Amino acid sequence: MRDLKNLNLDNRFPQFLLPLLYYISQIKKFNDLYCRYKSTMGWKFADRVLEYHNVKLSYDQRKMDVVKSHKSLIVIANHPHGILDGLLLLKLFGENGAENIKVVANPFVESIESLAENLIIVNPFEDSKNSPLSFRGCKSVLTAFKEDNYIVFFPSADVSLFNPKTMKVEDPPWNKTFFKLIEKADRAILPIYINGRNSVLYQIFATIHCKLGFLGLIPEFLKKKRECIHIEIGDPVLMNGICKDDLPFYLRKKVTDLRK
């Protein structure tokens, strides 16, 4: 078991800037938190981290009881916070007996070995034909479709940002790579809406440049102490009869309609 090293900062920024960026991004604090619970695996790791931060999760238990009647589902959710969203959904399904949950995630979280069995790493911003990482990740998703499990997608891939057209903080356009995978699955789709958003400062920096937003993800996560985050759970829907071209719009509307 190793400590988190750099959460892929080395691949994103010039070497001479790394010491400053490590300080700004507060990776050391996140690493300390990881080291505290790194021997705890799977959804229980997520549970311990959230408990340490005193982050509470609320949801309609009756809805989850319906969800538990399905042995396998695709879960589609918005992405308002970043890494916190994955932890929340791992806890949501794990504490309801669904330990066979997989989260399709980007390389940012690949270093978190405690979650290795629950993560499928895909880089949606690279062509899967040319990227070994994306090709391997897409293949892992297709393999997972053959098993009884819950597979979580954050189709935006990026964290929610302020949209000046709608004057709301919302997911950027959903990535088509994910829907090419989802189309191949013969299972129901569960829409989920996670309430909340990152700070105004994060919105400003992420709007200026995506790399500035990347640096702010850990500080935003560390700010969420003592918060209660509510998750709205929709009804499972089937893809039968839905035109493939309409699938992204249809599912996004299913998610956003859950927003209170």
C-alpha positions as CSV (number, residue, x, y, z in Angstrom):
1,M,0.0,0.0,0.0
2,R,1.4,3.4,-1.0
3,D,0.5,6.9,-0.1
4,L,-1.1,9.1,-2.7
5,K,1.7,10.7,-4.7
6,N,0.5,13.5,-6.9
7,L,-3.0,12.7,-8.2
8,N,-1.6,13.2,-11.7
9,L,-0.4,16.7,-11.2
10,D,2.9,15.8,-12.8
11,N,1.2,15.1,-16.1
12,R,-0.7,18.4,-16.1
13,F,1.8,21.1,-15.1
14,P,5.5,22.1,-15.7
15,Q,7.8,20.5,-13.2
16,F,9.1,23.8,-11.8
17,L,5.6,24.8,-10.7
18,L,4.8,21.6,-8.8
19,P,6.0,22.6,-5.3
20,L,3.8,25.7,-5.4
21,L,0.9,23.8,-6.9
22,Y,1.1,21.1,-4.3
23,Y,0.7,23.8,-1.7
24,I,-2.2,25.5,-3.4
25,S,-4.1,22.3,-4.2
26,Q,-3.7,21.0,-0.6
27,I,-2.7,17.6,-1.8
28,K,-0.7,17.0,1.5
29,K,-3.9,17.4,3.5
30,F,-5.7,14.9,1.3
31,N,-2.8,12.5,1.5
32,D,-2.9,12.7,5.3
33,L,-6.6,11.9,5.2
34,Y,-6.0,9.0,2.8
35,C,-3.2,7.6,5.0
36,R,-5.5,7.7,8.0
37,Y,-8.0,5.3,6.4
38,K,-6.0,3.6,3.6
39,S,-6.3,0.1,5.2
40,T,-10.1,0.4,4.8
41,M,-11.3,-0.8,1.4
42,G,-14.2,-0.1,-0.9
43,W,-17.3,1.8,0.1
44,K,-16.3,1.6,3.8
45,F,-13.3,3.8,2.9
46,A,-15.8,6.4,1.6
47,D,-17.9,6.0,4.7
48,R,-14.9,6.6,7.0
49,V,-13.7,9.7,5.1
50,L,-17.2,11.2,5.1
51,E,-17.6,10.4,8.8
52,Y,-14.2,12.1,9.6
53,H,-15.4,15.2,7.8
54,N,-18.8,14.9,9.4
55,V,-20.5,15.0,6.0
56,K,-24.0,13.7,6.3
57,L,-26.0,12.0,3.5
58,S,-29.8,12.2,3.3
59,Y,-32.1,10.4,0.8
60,D,-35.5,8.8,0.6
61,Q,-35.1,5.3,2.0
62,R,-38.3,4.1,0.2
63,K,-36.7,4.9,-3.1
64,M,-33.6,3.0,-2.2
65,D,-35.7,0.0,-1.2
66,V,-37.1,0.0,-4.8
67,V,-33.6,0.3,-6.2
68,K,-32.4,-2.7,-4.2
69,S,-34.9,-4.9,-6.0
70,H,-32.7,-4.6,-9.1
71,K,-29.6,-6.8,-9.2
72,S,-27.9,-4.6,-11.8
73,L,-28.3,-0.9,-12.9
74,I,-26.6,1.9,-14.6
75,V,-26.6,5.0,-12.4
76,I,-26.5,8.4,-14.1
77,A,-25.7,11.4,-11.9
78,N,-24.8,15.0,-12.1
79,H,-21.4,16.1,-10.8
80,P,-21.6,19.2,-8.6
81,H,-18.6,18.7,-6.3
82,G,-15.9,16.4,-7.7
83,I,-14.4,13.5,-5.8
84,L,-17.1,14.0,-3.1
85,D,-19.8,12.9,-5.5
86,G,-18.2,9.5,-6.0
87,L,-17.7,9.0,-2.3
88,L,-21.3,9.9,-1.6
89,L,-22.7,7.4,-4.1
90,L,-20.3,4.6,-2.8
91,K,-21.7,5.2,0.7
92,L,-25.3,5.4,-0.6
93,F,-25.2,2.0,-2.3
94,G,-22.7,0.4,0.1
95,E,-24.8,1.0,3.2
96,N,-27.8,-0.4,1.4
97,G,-26.1,-3.7,0.8
98,A,-24.9,-3.0,-2.8
99,E,-21.2,-3.5,-2.3
100,N,-20.8,-4.6,-6.0
101,I,-20.7,-1.0,-7.2
102,K,-18.4,0.4,-9.8
103,V,-17.7,4.1,-10.4
104,V,-16.5,5.2,-13.9
105,A,-13.9,7.8,-13.0
106,N,-11.1,9.8,-14.6
107,P,-7.4,9.3,-13.9
108,F,-7.4,12.0,-11.2
109,V,-8.5,9.4,-8.6
110,E,-6.5,6.4,-9.9
111,S,-4.0,6.7,-7.1
112,I,-6.6,5.9,-4.4
113,E,-5.8,2.2,-4.0
114,S,-8.5,1.8,-1.3
115,L,-11.1,2.2,-4.0
116,A,-9.3,0.2,-6.7
117,E,-12.0,-2.5,-6.8
118,N,-14.7,0.1,-7.1
119,L,-13.2,2.3,-9.9
120,I,-13.1,1.9,-13.6
121,I,-10.7,4.5,-14.9
122,V,-11.6,6.0,-18.3
123,N,-10.3,9.3,-19.8
124,P,-13.4,10.5,-21.8
125,F,-11.4,13.4,-23.3
126,E,-9.1,11.1,-25.3
127,D,-9.9,8.9,-28.3
128,S,-10.2,5.4,-26.9
129,K,-8.7,4.0,-30.1
130,N,-5.5,6.0,-29.5
131,S,-5.3,6.0,-25.7
132,P,-4.3,2.7,-24.0
133,L,-5.9,4.0,-20.7
134,S,-9.2,4.8,-22.3
135,F,-9.3,1.6,-24.4
136,R,-8.6,-0.4,-21.3
137,G,-11.2,1.5,-19.3
138,C,-13.9,1.1,-22.0
139,K,-13.2,-2.6,-22.2
140,S,-13.5,-2.8,-18.4
141,V,-16.9,-1.1,-18.5
142,L,-18.1,-3.6,-21.2
143,T,-16.9,-6.5,-19.1
144,A,-18.6,-5.1,-16.0
145,F,-21.9,-5.0,-18.0
146,K,-21.8,-8.8,-18.0
147,E,-21.9,-9.0,-14.2
148,D,-24.6,-8.2,-11.6
149,N,-23.5,-4.8,-10.3
150,Y,-24.3,-1.1,-10.2
151,I,-22.2,1.1,-12.5
152,V,-22.1,4.8,-11.9
153,F,-21.5,7.3,-14.6
154,F,-20.9,11.1,-14.3
155,P,-21.6,11.9,-18.0
156,S,-20.3,15.5,-17.8
157,A,-16.8,14.1,-16.7
158,D,-16.2,17.7,-15.6
159,V,-17.6,19.3,-12.4
160,S,-20.6,21.6,-12.6
161,L,-19.9,25.2,-13.5
162,F,-21.9,28.5,-13.7
163,N,-23.6,28.7,-17.0
164,P,-24.2,32.3,-18.0
165,K,-26.9,31.3,-20.5
166,T,-29.1,29.6,-17.9
167,M,-27.8,31.6,-14.9
168,K,-27.4,28.4,-13.0
169,V,-24.6,26.2,-11.8
170,E,-25.0,23.0,-13.8
171,D,-23.1,20.2,-15.6
172,P,-21.3,21.2,-18.7
173,P,-22.3,19.3,-21.9
174,W,-22.4,15.5,-21.3
175,N,-19.7,13.5,-22.9
176,K,-20.8,11.3,-25.8
177,T,-18.2,8.6,-25.1
178,F,-20.2,7.4,-22.1
179,F,-23.4,7.0,-24.1
180,K,-21.7,4.9,-26.7
181,L,-20.9,2.5,-23.8
182,I,-24.3,2.8,-22.1
183,E,-26.1,1.9,-25.4
184,K,-24.4,-1.5,-25.2
185,A,-25.8,-2.3,-21.8
186,D,-29.0,-4.3,-21.4
187,R,-30.1,-2.9,-18.1
188,A,-32.2,-0.2,-16.5
189,I,-30.9,3.3,-15.8
190,L,-31.3,5.0,-12.5
191,P,-31.2,8.8,-12.6
192,I,-29.8,10.5,-9.5
193,Y,-29.4,14.2,-8.6
194,I,-26.8,15.3,-6.1
195,N,-27.6,18.6,-4.5
196,G,-25.0,21.3,-3.9
197,R,-22.2,23.1,-5.7
198,N,-18.7,24.3,-5.3
199,S,-17.8,27.8,-4.1
200,V,-18.0,31.0,-6.1
201,L,-14.2,31.2,-6.1
202,Y,-14.0,27.8,-7.6
203,Q,-16.5,28.8,-10.3
204,I,-14.4,31.8,-11.2
205,F,-11.1,30.0,-11.4
206,A,-12.5,27.0,-13.3
207,T,-14.2,29.3,-15.8
208,I,-10.9,31.1,-16.4
209,H,-9.1,27.8,-17.1
210,C,-9.9,24.2,-16.5
211,K,-6.5,23.6,-14.9
212,L,-7.2,26.2,-12.3
213,G,-10.5,24.4,-11.6
214,F,-8.6,21.1,-11.3
215,L,-6.3,22.7,-8.6
216,G,-9.4,23.7,-6.6
217,L,-11.0,20.3,-6.4
218,I,-9.3,19.1,-3.2
219,P,-9.7,22.4,-1.4
220,E,-13.4,22.3,-2.3
221,F,-13.7,18.8,-0.9
222,L,-12.0,19.8,2.3
223,K,-14.4,22.7,2.7
224,K,-17.4,20.4,2.9
225,K,-17.0,19.6,6.6
226,R,-20.2,19.4,8.7
227,E,-22.5,19.6,5.6
228,C,-25.6,17.5,4.9
229,I,-25.9,16.7,1.3
230,H,-29.2,15.5,-0.1
231,I,-29.5,13.0,-2.9
232,E,-32.6,12.7,-5.0
233,I,-33.2,9.2,-6.4
234,G,-35.4,8.8,-9.5
235,D,-37.2,5.8,-10.8
236,P,-35.3,3.2,-13.0
237,V,-36.0,3.7,-16.7
238,L,-35.5,1.3,-19.6
239,M,-33.9,2.3,-22.9
240,N,-36.4,0.4,-24.9
241,G,-37.9,2.7,-27.6
242,I,-35.5,5.6,-26.9
243,C,-33.7,6.8,-30.0
244,K,-29.9,6.6,-29.5
245,D,-29.5,10.2,-30.7
246,D,-32.0,11.3,-28.1
247,L,-30.5,9.3,-25.2
248,P,-28.1,12.0,-23.8
249,F,-30.9,14.7,-23.8
250,Y,-33.5,12.2,-22.4
251,L,-31.3,11.0,-19.5
252,R,-30.0,14.5,-18.7
253,K,-33.6,15.7,-18.4
254,K,-34.4,12.7,-16.1
255,V,-31.6,13.8,-13.8
256,T,-32.3,17.6,-13.8
257,D,-36.0,17.0,-13.3
258,L,-35.1,15.6,-9.8
259,R,-33.7,19.0,-8.8
260,K,-35.8,20.6,-6.1
